[in-house]
Amino acid sequence: MAKVHPNSVPAIAHRSGCAAAASPPPTVLTVWRKSLLFNCDGFTVFDAKGDLAFRVDCYGSPGRRRRRAEVVLMDVAGKPLLTVRRKRILGVADHWLIYDGDDDKRPPMLSVRRHVSLRSSSSGGGKKALAHVAPVGSSTSVEVEASSSYVVEGSYGQRACCVRDAGNGDAVAEVRRKESLSVAGDVFRLVVADPRRMAAPLAMGLVIALDEMFSSSSSSGSARSLLRRTWSA
């Protein structure tokens, strides 16, 4: 069986060139779009050593993708780290809120909104914008810098997208296909460029939001049409 967890991986590409020498090494995770629990849908996330780092276990039929009201990212022991909750707004594109832990009584940390445009658009670097991320509140238990706004560009369906700082264009996280593994897009890499700017749990929270936006089988016909155009980018 092919190895799922990471091996060596090239550094993440920054729009302004290589990261400063003083920056910490990137965090490289391997994301398996599958729960290890029976009769569950979700994710299993491994660190660079092949050890389990995070998990998402959503009870229900694992073969059916459907929109959920919320998805919880947990650590190895099952402690909730983040909750990604869908916010329904009539007439507005997909909108998700990311909360610290499983506490929805405090303000969310980030708002993730799917980009919708009648024209082919880009964020300035030649890539299509997929989603916009904006800070809402603050967190203490998850180490994360949530004071910046971000734009997600590329194609989540092709597992080739990048989270960039909306201010300076720097890449802070990237989703990539995993090399030499015949599992289509069910196993892919998540590379966090600088854990001081965006911690791995939050980057994984953004992946969950993107997956709910762009991988749901219950979308309306117009939404499916939009996704096909986005995936072809």
C-alpha positions in Angstrom: 0.0 0.0 0.0 1.3 3.5 -0.9 2.5 5.6 2.0 0.0 8.3 2.9 1.9 10.5 5.2 4.4 13.2 3.9 7.9 12.8 2.7 10.1 15.7 1.6 8.2 18.6 0.0 9.4 21.8 -1.8 9.0 25.1 0.1 5.8 27.0 -0.5 6.0 29.7 -3.1 5.6 33.3 -2.1 4.5 36.0 -4.5 7.3 38.3 -3.2 10.0 35.5 -3.5 11.5 33.2 -0.9 10.6 33.5 2.8 13.1 35.2 5.1 15.8 33.0 6.5 14.6 33.7 10.0 11.2 32.2 9.3 10.4 28.8 10.9 10.2 25.8 8.6 6.8 25.2 7.0 4.3 22.8 8.6 3.6 19.9 6.1 0.5 17.8 6.7 -1.0 15.0 4.7 -4.8 15.2 4.6 -6.8 12.0 3.9 -10.4 12.7 3.0 -11.6 9.8 5.0 -12.5 9.1 8.7 -10.9 6.2 10.4 -14.1 5.4 12.2 -16.7 3.0 10.8 -19.8 4.6 9.2 -18.3 8.1 9.4 -17.3 10.7 6.9 -14.5 13.2 7.5 -10.8 13.7 7.4 -7.7 12.1 8.9 -4.6 14.3 9.0 -1.0 13.2 9.5 2.1 15.2 10.4 5.4 15.0 8.6 6.5 12.0 10.7 3.4 10.1 9.8 1.7 10.5 13.2 -1.9 11.4 13.5 -2.3 15.1 14.0 -6.0 16.0 13.5 -9.3 14.2 12.8 -12.8 15.0 11.6 -15.5 12.4 12.2 -19.0 13.1 10.9 -21.5 10.4 11.5 -23.6 9.3 8.6 -23.1 7.5 5.3 -19.4 7.9 4.4 -20.1 7.5 0.6 -22.5 10.5 0.5 -21.4 14.1 0.5 -23.9 16.4 1.9 -24.0 19.9 3.4 -23.7 19.9 7.1 -24.6 22.6 9.7 -21.2 22.3 11.3 -18.0 20.3 11.2 -15.7 19.9 14.2 -11.9 19.6 13.9 -10.4 17.5 16.7 -7.0 16.7 18.0 -5.8 13.1 18.4 -7.6 12.6 21.7 -10.9 13.9 20.3 -10.7 17.4 21.9 -12.5 20.0 19.7 -10.0 22.5 18.3 -12.2 24.4 15.8 -15.9 24.3 14.8 -16.7 25.3 11.2 -20.3 26.3 11.1 -22.4 27.2 8.1 -24.2 30.5 8.2 -27.4 30.7 6.1 -28.1 34.1 4.6 -30.9 34.3 2.0 -29.6 35.2 -1.4 -25.9 35.3 -0.3 -23.2 32.9 -1.4 -21.9 30.1 0.9 -20.8 31.6 4.1 -19.0 29.7 6.9 -17.8 30.8 10.4 -14.8 29.3 12.2 -15.1 29.2 16.0 -12.5 28.4 18.6 -13.1 24.9 20.0 -16.8 24.0 20.2 -17.9 27.2 21.9 -20.4 29.2 19.8 -21.2 31.7 22.6 -18.1 33.7 21.7 -17.6 35.6 18.5 -16.2 33.5 15.6 -12.6 33.9 14.7 -12.9 34.0 10.9 -15.6 34.3 8.3 -15.2 32.4 5.0 -17.3 33.4 2.1 -17.3 31.8 -1.4 -16.3 34.1 -4.2 -19.1 34.6 -6.7 -18.7 36.6 -9.9 -20.4 36.7 -13.3 -17.0 37.2 -14.8 -13.8 35.2 -14.7 -11.9 36.8 -11.9 -8.5 36.7 -10.2 -6.9 38.1 -7.1 -4.2 39.8 -9.0 -1.8 36.9 -9.6 -3.6 35.2 -12.5 -5.5 32.7 -10.3 -9.2 32.6 -9.9 -10.5 33.7 -6.5 -12.4 30.9 -4.7 -13.2 32.4 -1.3 -12.5 35.4 0.9 -11.5 35.1 4.6 -12.0 37.9 7.1 -11.3 38.1 10.8 -14.3 38.4 13.2 -13.2 37.7 16.8 -10.2 36.4 18.7 -9.0 33.1 20.2 -6.8 32.1 23.1 -6.7 28.2 23.0 -5.7 27.9 19.4 -2.4 29.6 18.5 -3.3 31.6 15.5 -2.8 35.1 14.0 -6.3 36.1 12.9 -5.8 39.8 12.4 -5.4 39.6 8.6 -7.8 39.1 5.7 -7.0 36.4 3.2 -8.1 35.3 -0.3 -8.1 31.7 -1.5 -7.3 31.3 -5.1 -6.8 28.4 -7.5 -8.9 25.2 -7.7 -9.9 23.2 -4.7 -11.3 20.5 -6.9 -7.9 20.0 -8.5 -6.2 20.2 -5.1 -4.2 23.2 -6.3 -5.1 26.3 -4.3 -3.4 28.9 -2.2 -4.4 31.1 0.8 -2.8 34.5 0.4 -2.6 37.5 2.6 -5.1 40.0 1.0 -2.8 42.9 1.9 0.6 41.9 0.6 -0.2 38.8 -1.4 2.1 36.5 0.6 1.2 32.8 0.5 0.4 31.6 4.0 -1.0 28.1 3.2 -1.3 25.9 0.2 -3.2 22.8 -0.9 -1.3 20.5 -3.2 -1.7 17.1 -4.8 0.4 14.4 -3.2 2.9 13.0 -5.6 3.1 9.4 -6.7 -0.1 8.3 -5.0 -3.0 6.8 -7.1 -5.9 8.0 -4.9 -7.1 10.9 -7.0 -7.8 13.9 -4.7 -8.7 11.9 -1.6 -5.1 12.4 -0.3 -3.4 15.7 -0.6 -0.9 18.0 1.1 -1.6 21.0 3.3 1.5 23.2 3.6 1.5 26.0 6.1 4.2 28.5 5.2 4.8 30.2 8.5 3.0 28.7 11.6 3.5 32.1 13.4 1.1 33.7 10.9 -1.4 30.9 10.5 -1.4 27.9 12.7 -2.0 24.4 11.3 -5.5 24.0 12.9 -6.8 27.1 11.4 -5.4 26.2 8.0 -7.2 22.9 8.3 -10.3 24.8 9.3 -10.1 26.6 6.0 -9.7 23.3 4.1 -12.9 22.0 5.8 -14.8 25.2 4.8 -13.6 24.8 1.2 -14.5 21.1 1.1 -18.0 21.9 2.3 -18.3 24.7 -0.3 -16.9 22.8 -3.3 -17.5 19.1 -2.6 -21.1 18.9 -1.6 -23.3 16.7 -3.7 -26.5 18.5 -2.5 -25.8 21.8 -4.2 -28.4 23.3 -6.5 -28.1 23.0 -10.3 -26.8 26.6 -10.6 -24.2 26.0 -7.9 -23.0 22.8 -9.5 -22.6 24.7 -12.8 -20.5 27.3 -11.0 -18.4 24.6 -9.3 -17.7 22.9 -12.7 -16.4 26.2 -14.0 -14.3 26.8 -10.9 -12.8 23.3 -10.9 -11.7 23.6 -14.5 -9.4 26.5 -13.6 
